[in-house]
């Protein structure tokens, strides 16, 4: 049961099997830095219904929705919506900075890519979230003339791209938790195990193979290298939950008044 796991962070990232079949797995990181495959669900696309089904499954198996945890995702809006619907509107969500930078750079002319990547890396490394956000907004303004669509993309989801910075985490822990590398590594094992399948008979077959691959991958998951810094995440999440509780109580009092 998931209730026995002291989970501080959960990573979720879609895994495409076929054109009309996607698997949505989840991996948790506990207070000691150990990584735990939590579950997987299938769907036709990475939409809100599929994301909600995965989260409902995790809650049904003991994941307490009242506990504040950090969620790390690839950037899918449907997934953010489902997370906030299940765990509360103030749940901290970190969008993968690697995905974000890659998606932005791929839309730019090669002459601009290196400079944009450098500016984004500088923003990610800043310990001050306000300064980091200002740097990103300045970058978007500079691109607004030559690549207006990309400029808008840089600002999209900005509130979730700097979450680990706003939590005040040490830089090494921010780097580890600002991307979906952990679950992507597990997904790589899933692809390796499943690559010999020539034809998927149905979604149930894909789930069986994926679950088996996730169990195999679990044996190779190493403890988070910066596990000694995880207490800072625990403190940040507890402080955030306390602030949110006070804010909600004040809102309720105002409504009642």
C-alpha contacts under 8 A as a table, 3 or more apart, distances in Angstrom:
res1	aa1	res2	aa2	distance
1	X	4	X	6.17
1	X	5	X	7.91
1	X	61	X	5.81
1	X	62	X	5.80
2	X	5	X	5.45
2	X	38	X	7.72
2	X	58	X	7.48
2	X	61	X	5.94
2	X	62	X	4.81
2	X	63	X	5.38
3	X	6	X	7.78
3	X	61	X	7.54
3	X	62	X	4.50
3	X	63	X	5.41
3	X	64	X	6.86
5	X	30	X	6.72
6	X	30	X	5.08
6	X	31	X	5.91
7	X	10	X	7.41
7	X	28	X	6.10
7	X	29	X	5.55
7	X	30	X	4.08
7	X	31	X	6.32
7	X	69	X	7.31
8	X	28	X	7.53
8	X	29	X	5.98
8	X	30	X	5.41
8	X	31	X	6.12
8	X	68	X	7.92
8	X	69	X	5.13
8	X	70	X	6.36
8	X	233	X	7.51
8	X	234	X	6.77
9	X	28	X	5.75
9	X	29	X	5.21
9	X	30	X	7.02
9	X	69	X	5.42
9	X	70	X	4.54
9	X	71	X	5.71
9	X	72	X	7.37
10	X	26	X	6.75
10	X	27	X	5.66
10	X	28	X	4.31
10	X	29	X	6.24
10	X	69	X	7.38
10	X	70	X	6.35
10	X	71	X	4.91
10	X	72	X	6.14
11	X	26	X	5.65
11	X	27	X	5.25
11	X	28	X	6.29
11	X	71	X	5.87
11	X	72	X	4.65
11	X	73	X	5.89
11	X	180	X	6.33
11	X	182	X	7.62
11	X	183	X	6.38
12	X	24	X	6.96
12	X	25	X	5.98
12	X	26	X	4.59
12	X	27	X	6.64
12	X	71	X	7.65
12	X	72	X	6.45
12	X	73	X	5.21
12	X	74	X	7.36
12	X	180	X	7.56
12	X	183	X	6.99
13	X	24	X	6.15
13	X	25	X	6.39
13	X	26	X	7.06
13	X	73	X	5.94
13	X	74	X	5.82
13	X	180	X	7.20
13	X	183	X	6.81
13	X	184	X	7.38
14	X	22	X	6.60
14	X	23	X	5.85
14	X	24	X	4.63
14	X	25	X	6.73
14	X	46	X	6.67
15	X	22	X	5.65
15	X	23	X	5.03
15	X	24	X	6.11
15	X	25	X	7.53
15	X	187	X	6.90
16	X	19	X	7.31
16	X	21	X	6.41
16	X	22	X	4.46
16	X	23	X	6.27
17	X	21	X	5.66
17	X	22	X	5.61
17	X	23	X	7.06
17	X	206	X	7.90
18	X	21	X	4.95
18	X	22	X	6.89
19	X	22	X	7.88
20	X	43	X	8.00
20	X	44	X	4.95
20	X	45	X	6.82
21	X	42	X	7.00
21	X	43	X	5.81
21	X	44	X	4.68
21	X	45	X	6.61
21	X	203	X	7.39
22	X	42	X	5.79
22	X	43	X	5.38
22	X	44	X	5.78
22	X	45	X	5.68
22	X	46	X	6.83
23	X	40	X	6.57
23	X	41	X	5.66
23	X	42	X	4.47
23	X	43	X	6.37
23	X	207	X	7.76
24	X	40	X	5.36
24	X	41	X	5.33
24	X	42	X	6.23
24	X	43	X	7.90
24	X	46	X	7.49
24	X	50	X	7.77
24	X	51	X	7.38
24	X	54	X	7.31
25	X	37	X	7.85
25	X	38	X	7.51
25	X	39	X	5.66
25	X	40	X	4.00
25	X	41	X	6.54
26	X	37	X	6.16
26	X	38	X	5.39
26	X	39	X	5.54
26	X	40	X	6.31
26	X	183	X	7.26
27	X	35	X	6.69
27	X	36	X	5.46
27	X	37	X	4.38
27	X	38	X	5.29
27	X	39	X	7.47
27	X	182	X	7.84
27	X	183	X	6.20
28	X	35	X	5.59
28	X	36	X	5.03
28	X	37	X	6.36
28	X	38	X	6.41
29	X	32	X	7.97
29	X	33	X	5.76
29	X	34	X	5.66
29	X	35	X	4.63
29	X	36	X	6.38
30	X	33	X	5.37
30	X	34	X	5.52
30	X	35	X	6.58
30	X	36	X	7.84
31	X	34	X	7.43
31	X	227	X	7.79
31	X	230	X	6.35
31	X	231	X	7.36
31	X	234	X	7.76
32	X	223	X	7.74
32	X	227	X	6.03
32	X	228	X	7.84
32	X	230	X	7.35
33	X	223	X	5.02
33	X	224	X	4.65
33	X	225	X	7.62
33	X	226	X	7.69
33	X	227	X	4.80
33	X	230	X	7.27
34	X	221	X	7.92
34	X	222	X	7.00
34	X	223	X	4.64
34	X	224	X	6.46
35	X	218	X	7.71
35	X	221	X	6.36
35	X	222	X	7.20
35	X	223	X	6.46
35	X	224	X	7.56
36	X	218	X	6.83
37	X	214	X	6.57
37	X	215	X	7.51
37	X	218	X	6.62
38	X	58	X	7.39
39	X	54	X	7.52
39	X	57	X	7.98
39	X	58	X	7.12
39	X	211	X	7.85
40	X	54	X	6.69
40	X	207	X	7.49
40	X	210	X	7.96
40	X	211	X	7.27
41	X	50	X	7.33
41	X	53	X	7.37
41	X	54	X	5.73
41	X	207	X	7.21
42	X	50	X	7.07
42	X	203	X	6.77
42	X	207	X	7.01
43	X	46	X	7.06
43	X	50	X	5.76
45	X	50	X	7.47
46	X	50	X	6.33
46	X	51	X	6.87
46	X	76	X	7.60
46	X	78	X	7.33
46	X	79	X	7.78
47	X	50	X	5.52
47	X	51	X	6.29
47	X	78	X	5.41
47	X	79	X	7.25
48	X	51	X	5.07
48	X	52	X	5.90
48	X	78	X	4.44
48	X	79	X	6.11
48	X	81	X	7.11
48	X	82	X	6.09
49	X	52	X	5.07
49	X	53	X	6.09
50	X	53	X	5.06
50	X	54	X	6.39
51	X	54	X	5.25
51	X	55	X	6.40
51	X	78	X	7.01
51	X	79	X	5.48
51	X	82	X	6.06
52	X	55	X	5.15
52	X	56	X	5.97
52	X	79	X	7.69
52	X	82	X	5.20
52	X	83	X	7.58
52	X	86	X	7.80
53	X	56	X	5.08
53	X	57	X	6.12
54	X	57	X	5.10
54	X	58	X	6.39
55	X	58	X	5.05
55	X	59	X	6.20
55	X	82	X	7.60
55	X	83	X	7.32
55	X	86	X	7.18
56	X	59	X	5.14
56	X	60	X	5.94
56	X	86	X	7.74
57	X	60	X	5.01
57	X	61	X	6.26
58	X	61	X	5.15
58	X	62	X	6.60
58	X	63	X	5.63
59	X	62	X	5.23
59	X	63	X	4.41
59	X	64	X	6.23
59	X	65	X	6.72
60	X	63	X	7.08
64	X	67	X	5.82
65	X	68	X	7.66
65	X	86	X	6.73
65	X	87	X	4.98
66	X	87	X	6.65
68	X	87	X	7.80
68	X	91	X	6.59
68	X	92	X	7.93
68	X	237	X	6.04
68	X	238	X	7.16
68	X	241	X	6.20
69	X	91	X	7.10
69	X	92	X	7.01
69	X	237	X	6.61
70	X	91	X	7.18
70	X	92	X	5.26
70	X	93	X	5.96
70	X	94	X	7.28
70	X	237	X	7.64
71	X	91	X	7.87
71	X	92	X	6.39
71	X	93	X	4.77
71	X	94	X	6.09
72	X	93	X	5.86
72	X	94	X	4.72
72	X	95	X	5.86
72	X	96	X	6.70
72	X	177	X	7.14
72	X	178	X	7.13
72	X	179	X	6.93
72	X	180	X	6.50
73	X	76	X	7.22
73	X	79	X	7.67
73	X	80	X	7.97
73	X	93	X	7.37
73	X	94	X	6.39
73	X	95	X	5.18
73	X	96	X	5.95
73	X	179	X	7.72
73	X	180	X	6.49
74	X	95	X	5.68
74	X	96	X	5.12
74	X	99	X	6.52
74	X	179	X	7.82
74	X	180	X	6.70
75	X	79	X	7.76
75	X	80	X	7.68
75	X	95	X	5.10
75	X	96	X	6.55
75	X	99	X	7.84
75	X	100	X	7.82
75	X	157	X	7.92
76	X	79	X	5.37
76	X	80	X	6.61
77	X	80	X	5.11
77	X	81	X	6.21
78	X	81	X	5.14
78	X	82	X	6.25
79	X	82	X	5.11
79	X	83	X	6.13
80	X	83	X	5.16
80	X	84	X	6.27
80	X	93	X	7.26
81	X	84	X	5.34
81	X	85	X	6.05
82	X	85	X	4.94
82	X	86	X	6.13
83	X	86	X	5.22
83	X	87	X	5.80
83	X	88	X	7.40
83	X	91	X	7.57
84	X	87	X	5.26
84	X	88	X	4.65
84	X	89	X	4.63
84	X	90	X	7.07
84	X	91	X	6.14
85	X	88	X	5.82
85	X	89	X	6.75
87	X	91	X	6.27
88	X	91	X	5.56
90	X	244	X	7.07
92	X	160	X	7.83
92	X	163	X	6.66
93	X	160	X	5.78
93	X	163	X	6.55
94	X	160	X	5.13
94	X	161	X	5.65
94	X	162	X	6.93
94	X	163	X	5.32
94	X	164	X	6.68
94	X	177	X	7.90
94	X	178	X	6.31
94	X	179	X	7.95
95	X	100	X	7.74
95	X	157	X	7.89
95	X	160	X	5.60
95	X	161	X	4.96
95	X	178	X	6.93
95	X	179	X	7.10
96	X	99	X	5.41
96	X	100	X	6.32
96	X	161	X	7.04
96	X	178	X	5.53
96	X	179	X	4.10
96	X	180	X	5.83
97	X	100	X	4.93
97	X	101	X	6.07
97	X	124	X	7.81
97	X	161	X	6.48
97	X	178	X	5.88
97	X	179	X	5.61
98	X	101	X	5.33
98	X	102	X	6.09
98	X	178	X	7.98
98	X	179	X	5.97
99	X	102	X	5.18
99	X	103	X	6.00
99	X	179	X	7.68
100	X	103	X	5.29
100	X	104	X	6.22
100	X	154	X	7.94
101	X	104	X	5.24
101	X	105	X	6.08
101	X	117	X	6.42
101	X	120	X	6.97
102	X	105	X	5.21
102	X	106	X	6.08
103	X	106	X	5.38
103	X	107	X	6.76
104	X	107	X	5.54
104	X	108	X	6.89
104	X	150	X	6.41
104	X	153	X	7.16
104	X	154	X	6.93
105	X	108	X	5.29
105	X	112	X	7.99
105	X	113	X	5.18
105	X	116	X	7.07
105	X	117	X	6.92
106	X	109	X	7.96
106	X	113	X	7.72
107	X	150	X	6.87
108	X	111	X	7.99
108	X	112	X	6.28
108	X	113	X	6.07
108	X	147	X	7.41
108	X	150	X	7.50
109	X	112	X	5.62
109	X	113	X	6.54
110	X	113	X	5.19
110	X	114	X	7.57
111	X	114	X	7.24
112	X	115	X	5.66
112	X	116	X	6.26
113	X	116	X	5.27
113	X	117	X	6.10
114	X	117	X	5.19
114	X	118	X	6.16
115	X	118	X	5.13
115	X	119	X	6.24
116	X	119	X	5.10
116	X	120	X	6.20
116	X	139	X	7.56
117	X	120	X	5.20
117	X	121	X	6.15
118	X	121	X	5.12
118	X	122	X	6.22
119	X	122	X	5.11
119	X	123	X	6.34
119	X	135	X	7.62
119	X	136	X	7.62
119	X	139	X	7.28
120	X	123	X	5.01
120	X	124	X	6.19
120	X	136	X	6.84
121	X	124	X	5.06
121	X	125	X	6.21
122	X	125	X	5.24
122	X	126	X	6.48
122	X	132	X	7.91
123	X	126	X	5.44
123	X	131	X	7.82
123	X	132	X	4.57
123	X	133	X	7.27
123	X	135	X	6.16
123	X	136	X	6.61
124	X	132	X	6.84
124	X	162	X	7.35
124	X	165	X	7.91
125	X	171	X	6.95
126	X	129	X	7.04
126	X	131	X	7.30
126	X	132	X	5.85
126	X	165	X	7.73
127	X	132	X	7.78
127	X	165	X	6.05
127	X	168	X	7.20
127	X	171	X	7.25
128	X	131	X	5.42
128	X	132	X	6.21
128	X	165	X	6.89
128	X	166	X	7.58
129	X	132	X	4.93
129	X	133	X	6.05
129	X	162	X	6.62
129	X	165	X	5.53
129	X	166	X	5.50
130	X	133	X	5.14
130	X	134	X	6.18
131	X	134	X	5.02
131	X	135	X	6.21
132	X	135	X	5.14
132	X	136	X	6.37
132	X	162	X	7.88
133	X	136	X	5.12
133	X	137	X	6.16
133	X	158	X	7.63
133	X	162	X	7.74
134	X	137	X	5.10
134	X	138	X	6.09
135	X	138	X	5.12
135	X	139	X	6.24
136	X	139	X	5.03
136	X	140	X	6.30
136	X	154	X	7.39
136	X	155	X	7.49
137	X	140	X	5.01
137	X	141	X	6.27
137	X	155	X	6.88
138	X	141	X	5.07
138	X	142	X	6.30
139	X	142	X	5.17
139	X	143	X	6.41
139	X	151	X	7.77
140	X	143	X	5.18
140	X	144	X	6.03
140	X	150	X	7.84
140	X	151	X	4.45
140	X	152	X	7.05
140	X	154	X	6.28
140	X	155	X	7.01
141	X	144	X	5.05
141	X	145	X	7.93
141	X	151	X	6.90
142	X	145	X	7.10
143	X	146	X	5.47
143	X	147	X	5.37
143	X	148	X	6.36
143	X	150	X	7.37
143	X	151	X	5.54
144	X	147	X	5.55
144	X	148	X	4.27
144	X	149	X	7.72
144	X	150	X	7.78
144	X	151	X	5.36
144	X	152	X	7.91
145	X	148	X	5.85
147	X	150	X	5.40
147	X	151	X	6.24
148	X	151	X	4.93
148	X	152	X	6.34
149	X	152	X	5.27
149	X	153	X	6.34
150	X	153	X	4.84
150	X	154	X	6.22
151	X	154	X	5.24
151	X	155	X	6.78
152	X	155	X	5.35
152	X	156	X	6.26
153	X	156	X	5.02
154	X	157	X	7.99
154	X	158	X	7.44
155	X	158	X	5.29
157	X	160	X	5.49
157	X	161	X	6.38
158	X	161	X	5.08
158	X	162	X	6.81
159	X	162	X	6.38
159	X	163	X	7.04
160	X	163	X	5.38
161	X	178	X	7.95
162	X	165	X	5.26
162	X	166	X	6.34
163	X	166	X	5.09
163	X	167	X	6.25
164	X	167	X	5.09
164	X	168	X	6.73
164	X	169	X	6.24
164	X	174	X	5.65
164	X	177	X	7.20
164	X	178	X	6.62
165	X	168	X	5.30
165	X	169	X	6.26
165	X	174	X	6.87
166	X	169	X	7.87
167	X	233	X	7.65
167	X	236	X	5.78
167	X	237	X	7.69
168	X	236	X	7.22
169	X	173	X	6.33
169	X	174	X	5.93
169	X	232	X	6.34
169	X	233	X	6.47
169	X	236	X	7.76
170	X	173	X	5.43
170	X	174	X	6.14
170	X	229	X	7.30
170	X	232	X	7.78
171	X	174	X	4.94
171	X	175	X	6.26
172	X	175	X	5.23
172	X	176	X	6.52
172	X	226	X	6.83
173	X	176	X	5.10
173	X	177	X	6.16
173	X	226	X	6.12
173	X	229	X	6.53
173	X	230	X	7.54
174	X	177	X	5.22
174	X	178	X	5.70
175	X	178	X	5.39
175	X	179	X	7.31
176	X	179	X	6.62
176	X	226	X	7.80
177	X	180	X	7.50
180	X	183	X	5.75
180	X	184	X	6.12
181	X	184	X	4.92
181	X	185	X	6.01
182	X	185	X	5.34
182	X	186	X	6.60
183	X	186	X	4.97
183	X	187	X	6.06
184	X	187	X	4.86
184	X	188	X	6.16
185	X	188	X	5.02
185	X	189	X	6.71
186	X	189	X	5.17
186	X	190	X	6.46
186	X	214	X	6.86
186	X	217	X	5.87
186	X	218	X	7.93
186	X	221	X	7.93
187	X	190	X	4.85
187	X	191	X	6.22
187	X	214	X	7.98
188	X	191	X	5.12
188	X	192	X	6.27
189	X	192	X	5.02
189	X	193	X	6.19
189	X	213	X	6.64
189	X	214	X	7.59
189	X	217	X	6.06
190	X	193	X	5.20
190	X	194	X	6.05
190	X	210	X	6.02
190	X	213	X	4.99
190	X	214	X	6.48
190	X	217	X	7.61
191	X	194	X	5.09
191	X	195	X	5.68
192	X	195	X	5.34
193	X	196	X	7.27
193	X	209	X	7.90
193	X	213	X	6.07
194	X	197	X	5.60
194	X	209	X	6.82
194	X	210	X	7.59
194	X	213	X	7.84
195	X	198	X	7.72
197	X	200	X	6.86
200	X	203	X	7.46
200	X	205	X	6.63
200	X	206	X	6.57
201	X	205	X	6.40
202	X	205	X	5.48
202	X	206	X	6.71
203	X	206	X	5.03
203	X	207	X	6.20
204	X	207	X	5.07
204	X	208	X	6.25
205	X	208	X	5.15
205	X	209	X	6.28
206	X	209	X	5.28
206	X	210	X	5.98
207	X	210	X	5.05
207	X	211	X	5.93
208	X	211	X	5.25
208	X	212	X	6.22
209	X	212	X	5.14
209	X	213	X	6.13
210	X	213	X	4.97
210	X	214	X	6.05
211	X	214	X	5.05
211	X	215	X	6.30
212	X	215	X	5.18
212	X	216	X	6.35
213	X	216	X	4.99
213	X	217	X	6.05
214	X	217	X	4.90
214	X	218	X	6.09
215	X	218	X	5.13
215	X	219	X	7.14
216	X	219	X	5.78
216	X	220	X	7.49
217	X	220	X	5.37
217	X	221	X	6.48
218	X	221	X	5.23
223	X	227	X	7.21
224	X	227	X	5.22
226	X	229	X	5.66
226	X	230	X	7.25
227	X	230	X	5.31
228	X	231	X	7.11
229	X	232	X	5.76
229	X	233	X	7.38
230	X	233	X	5.11
230	X	234	X	6.45
231	X	234	X	4.93
231	X	235	X	6.19
232	X	235	X	5.14
232	X	236	X	6.11
233	X	236	X	5.02
233	X	237	X	6.08
234	X	237	X	5.26
234	X	238	X	6.17
235	X	238	X	5.12
235	X	239	X	6.10
236	X	239	X	5.15
236	X	240	X	6.10
237	X	240	X	5.03
237	X	241	X	6.10
238	X	241	X	5.12
238	X	242	X	6.21
239	X	242	X	5.09
239	X	243	X	6.26
240	X	243	X	5.16
240	X	244	X	6.14
241	X	244	X	5.08
241	X	245	X	6.09
242	X	245	X	5.13
242	X	246	X	6.32
243	X	246	X	5.22
243	X	247	X	6.15
244	X	247	X	4.99
244	X	248	X	6.05
245	X	248	X	5.18
245	X	249	X	6.13
246	X	249	X	5.13
246	X	250	X	6.24
247	X	250	X	5.20
247	X	251	X	6.25
248	X	251	X	5.01
248	X	252	X	6.21
249	X	252	X	5.13
249	X	253	X	6.19
250	X	253	X	5.04
250	X	254	X	6.14
251	X	254	X	5.09
251	X	255	X	6.26
252	X	255	X	5.09
252	X	256	X	6.06
253	X	256	X	5.01
253	X	257	X	5.96
254	X	257	X	5.04
